[in-house]
Amino acid sequence: MIAVGQEAPAFALKDQFGREIRSEQFRDKHHVMLLFYPLDWTPT
């Protein structure tokens, strides 16, 4: 688990168009927020 104020590890994900997005692209340029949204039909 990452503690408050701790830097997140580097990661790479694909966007909605299949292009790879790397966390390093945003370092010292933008804030990044990751959201994990469960599917609407799943019980949570």
Residue pairs with C-beta under 8 A, 6 or more apart in sequence:
2 8
2 9
8 23
8 32
10 22
10 23
10 24
11 22
11 23
12 20
12 21
12 22
12 23
13 20
13 21
14 20
14 21
15 21
23 32
26 32
38 44
